[in-house]
Structures are given as C-alpha cells and as structure tokens.
Amino acid sequence: MSYVDHAQSSYENVARHVPESLRVYLPILPVMTLVGVFILYPIAQAIYSSFFTKSLLQPDQAEFVGLANYVEIWTDPDIHQVLWNTAIWVTVGSLVAIVLGFLMGWLLDEKLPYTSVASAIVLIPWVLPRVVGASIWQFMFGGSQGIINELLVQIGIVDEYIVMLGSTELSLWPPIIGMIWRLAPLFALLTLTSLQGIDEHLYEAARMDGATPWEQFRYITIPMMKYNLAIGFLLMLIYNVRNFSMVWVMTKGGPGVSSSTLPVMIYRSAFVDFEVGFASALSVMLFVVLLVFSYYYIQFYDKVQGEMS
C-alpha cells in the first residue's frame, strides 16, 4: 500500500467516528491546531496577563488589578511620549521612504547604463541584517567618531560635535533616518516593477495626442500604479509600527523615553523592568493597532482583486 493510500485509509477510519456535519473540518484541523497554539493562545495569554500585576522574576505572585494597567497607559506621561514618538516614527519614516523610493524606482526605470547593477546596489540596505544596518548608523551618528558629525562640522552647519543619540530632542531622528535608508530601496523595487508593468503604447499614444510629461505622469503613470503603491504604503505602515531593532540597537529607547516607540517600550517593560502585566497591556494596544492596519490592507487588497477579475 502506497503512502497516499495509507493516508486515505487512515482519514476514512477517523472520519467514521466523527459526526457528518463536522467532517468538512477534518482536513484543516492540523492547520487550525497550529494557528491555535502559535497565534491564538499567545494573544489570549497576553490579554489575560494584561489584567494582572506580574513580575517576570516572580510569575507565580501575580495580582489581579483589572483595568489598572490600561488606566496607567492612559495617564502615564511617558506612555504619551512613546505614542507620540511612534506616530512620528511611522508617519515620517513611511512617507519619506515612499517619496525617496518612488524617485529611485523612477530613475532605475530610465534606460540608463548599468541599471541592473544599480538595482542590485540599491537593494543592499534592505537585504542587510537589521542589526547590522542599525549598528552602521549607530557608528555614523557617534558623538566624536561618527562621520555625520564630522561632515556637519566640515561644511559649517554646526560648530562642534553634537551627541545626537544622547540628546532628548534629537535621539529619535537618527533611527528614523536609518529606517528610511532601509525601507526606501524596497519601495524603489516596488515602483520599478510597477512602472515596468505599464504598457509603453499608452505613453506613445499620449505623446501623439500632445500630452506633456506631467500629463503622462498624472493620467497614465499614477492611475496605473495607484493600487500597488497603496498596498506598498499599507505594508510599510505595518512594518514600521512593529519595528524594534533600529531603535533598540541605536538608542535603547533613550535617553529616558525620548526615542522609545511602542515595541521598544514593550520590550523594556517586560525584560528590563520585568513588568509583564504592563508589557502585556502595551502589547494588546499594539495588537489592536496592527489589526486595524491589517484590516484595511485586506479590504483594499480584496477590492483590487475584485476590480482586476
């Protein structure tokens, strides 16, 4: 008996003992088990832990506090600063990366020499391990040895070295620059593939009708690319909201919470301050934010698929 025949026989033997109305779910039972163990259970555990005051060092001494952790999130000025940092991180990082990535993709689409080589070089920031990329930028923004400070002094923008990573006013911006450097190539590749998918005959017809380059861009390029760009934008938002490594490697979220984002604050609360209950409440908040972004991404993707079919 072959493996397939043996599997079919085993399935039929199991199915005989299952009510007919439930047999349709047997083929997806292994997948649902994995989803339950690795996705649903951790989410439920985080929600449950968010109602307790629990130390990572003494997990058996948890105390039920109800919504106290969520009230602390609502009233704690440090958390307000973290949420504001997260908003700046996501909006500025995503928008600038999209603009730069679009321009890079546009240039790569031009029939210039060595375009294939340039495309490979452009992708280096994306394919580098995240910790490696963050470490490079941490060194570049270093106080007295960093090349960024040296360049600013040499061209006369500042008179002396600035400890950017140790400044409460500036510490958030170096990680944002590092994240833009990492994400812009990804959006450049998306832009390049979208531009290459546009029929060249559309531009030829537009030029024959006397359309200017701006009119071609406005009435051909943007409408043909809008769905890919919108999906890329939503994916970038989701990626940025949950990103942890760039900020943690460069600043550890400090000084204080001046450069902390929500994922960094979750890590600090759980594994530095050992406040598992409070970290769980923050995790639930992050989960809700990601759920909203994911919902709109799925809705938009279904809309695109419906219009294309």
N, C-alpha and C positions, 0 to 999 in steps of 0.2 A: 504494500500500500504506500502510495506516494505521500509526501508531506501535506500536499493540498488536500488529498482525500482524507487523511487522518484529521486534519484541522476541521474539515467539513463535518466529519462524523462526530467529533467532539462537540462542535457547535450544536448539532442536531440533538445530541444527548442532553446537553444543558437546556436547550430550548424546550424540551418536553416537560421540564419541571417548572417552567415559567409561564404565568398566565399569558394568553394570546395577546392581550392588549398591551403588554409590556415587552413583547419580543422585539418590537421595532427598535427598542433602545439598546439591545444587546451589542450590536456592532460598535456603538460609540461608547460603551461602558468603560473600556480601558482609557480612552481619551478623557472622558469625564472624571475618572478617578485621578488622573494626573492633574487635571485642572483644579480639582477639589483640594488635593494635597499641596500643590505648589503655588496656587494662586488664591483660591477662596479661603483656605484655612489661615494663611498669613494675614490676609485682610481682616478676617473675623477676629483673629488674635490681637491685631493692632487696635481695632475698635474696642475690644474688651479691655485691653490694658490701659486705654486712654481714660477709663473711669476709675483708675487706681493711682495711688502714690506708691511707686515701686522703685526700689534701688536695684541696679544691676548687680551690686555686691551682695545684696540680701533679698533675692527674689521671693523667698518664702514669707517675707514680712510685709506683704502688700496690704494697703489700707484703702478701702473703698471711699472715694471722695466725690462721686457723682460727676457733675459738670465743672468741678473746680479747675481742672486743667484747661478747659476751654475758656473759662472766665479769666484765667491768668493770661491766656493768649490775647484775649480781648482788651485787657487792661495794662499789660506789661509794655512800657515804652520801648524796651529793647526789641520786642517782637514787632512792634510797629515799624521800627527802623529796619528790621530784617525784611519785612514785607515790602517796604518802600525800596530797599536795595534789590529785592527780587524783581519788582516791577521795572526798575531801571535796567537791570541786567537783561531781562527778557526783551523789552521793547527796543532799547538802544542797540543791544547786541544783534538782535534779529534783523532790524531794519537796515543797519549799516552793512551787515554781512550780505543782505539781499541786494542792496544797491551796488556794492563792490563786486559781488558775484555776477550780477547781471552784466556789468560793464566788462568784466573779464571774459565772460562767456561770449559776449558780442565781439570782442576783439579776436578771440580764438576762432570764431566762425568766419572771420575775414580770411580770404585765401592768401595768407602771408607765408613766407618761407619758414620752415621748421615749426609749423603749427602743431604737429603731432608731438614733437619734443617738448614744446611749451606746455601742451596739455598735460604731459606726464609730470613736468616740474611743478605745475600749478597744484597738482593733487598731493604733493608731498606733505603739506601741513595736515591734510585730512588723514592720510594713511599712517602718519607717525603715531606711536602710542601716546595717549593723552597725557600721561605723567611726564613723558619725555618733552612734549611740546610745552607743557606748563613749566617745567624746570628750565627750559631755554629762556622763556620770557621772564622767569624769576631772576635769572642771572643778568639778563639785559637791563632789567629795571633796578638792579642792585644799587645801593646808595653811593658808594665811592668807586666801585669797579665796573658798574654797569655801563654799557655802551650808549644807552639812551641819555643818561645824564651827561656823558662826555660830549655827545653830539649837541645837546641843548646848550652847553657851556661854550662849545667851539663856535657855534653860529650866533651866539649872543642873545639867545632868548632868555636865559637865566644867567645870573652872575656867579652862583655857587651850586653845588650839588644839592639835589632835593631827595630826601628819603621818601619816595612815593609810597612804597609798600608799608612804611611805618607811619604814614600820615592818616589821621582820621578823615580828612577832607578828600584825599586823593586815592586812598588804598583800593577803592572799588574799580577804578578805571583801568589800571594795568591788566587785571584779569579780563575785563571786557574787551580790551584790545587783543589780548591773546585768544579769546573766543572768536572774535571777528576773523582773525588770521586763520583760525582752524575751520570755520564754517563757510567763509566766502568761496573757497575752492569747490566745495560740494555744490553750492548754488550755481557756480560757474559751469560745472559739468551738466547740471540740470538745464541751464539756459542753453548751453551748446547743443545738447540733444534735442531740445525743443525747436531751436532755430533750424537745425538740420532736417527736421521733420516737416517744415513748411515748403510747399511746392514752389519752386523757383518761377514757374509760369505765372503765378499770381503777381509777383513783382514785375515781370516783363509786361504783363497786361496793364498794370498800373502805370508804368513808365510810358507806355504807348499812349495812355489817356492823359498824360501830362501831370501825373501825381508827383509832388515833391518828396524828397526823402522823409520829411516829417510826416506827411500824409500817409506814406507807405508804412511807416512805423506805427502810426496811430490806428489806421484802419485795416492793416493786414497783420503786422507782427504781434501787437498786443492782443487782439481778439483770438489769434491762433494759439497764443501761448498762455492765455489767462488761466486756464484750468491747471496746467502743470505748475505755473508759478504759485497759484493759490494753494495747491496741495503741498508744494515745497515749503511755503511760508508756514502752514499749519504744522507740518512735521518739524520745522525748525523751532517753532514756539515750544512744542512738546519736548524737544531735545534740550532746549535752553532751560526750561523750568526745572527739569530734573538733573541738570548737570551739577556735578560735585567737584570733580578733580581739579579743574583750573583754579578755582578759588582756594581750595584747601591746600594745594601744593604751593601756591604763590604767597598766600597771606594767613592761612589757617582761620580766615574769617575776621581777623583783627585789623588794627588794634580795637579791642573791645568787640563790638559787633558791627564796626563801621563798614566792613566788606562782606559780612555774612549774608548768604542767601538762605532760602528755606531748607534745601538739602543739607547745607553745611551746618545750620542750626540744629537740625535733627541729629546729625552725627555728633555734634558737640554735646547736646543734651544727653544722648544715650551713652556715649563711650568716653566722654571727658568728665561730665558732671554726674554720670550714672543715674540720671533721672529718666527711667524707662517710661513711666506713665506720661510725663510731659512730652517726651520724644514721640510717643505713640499718638498723642493728640495732634502734634505738628504733622506727623505722617498722614493722619486722616485728612487734615487740611490739604496737604499736598496731593493726596489721592483724589480728593474732590476736584481740585483744580485740573489735574491731568484728565480726569473723567470728563469734565466739560470740554476741554480741548479735543479729546478723542471723539466725543460725541459729534462735534461739529465737523471733524475730519471725516468721520464715517458718513455723515449726512451729505457732505459735499462730494465725497467720492462716489456715493450711490447716485447722486444727481448727474455727475459727469458720465458715469457708466450708462445711465438711462438715456442721456442725450446722444451718446455715441452708438447705442444699439439700434 
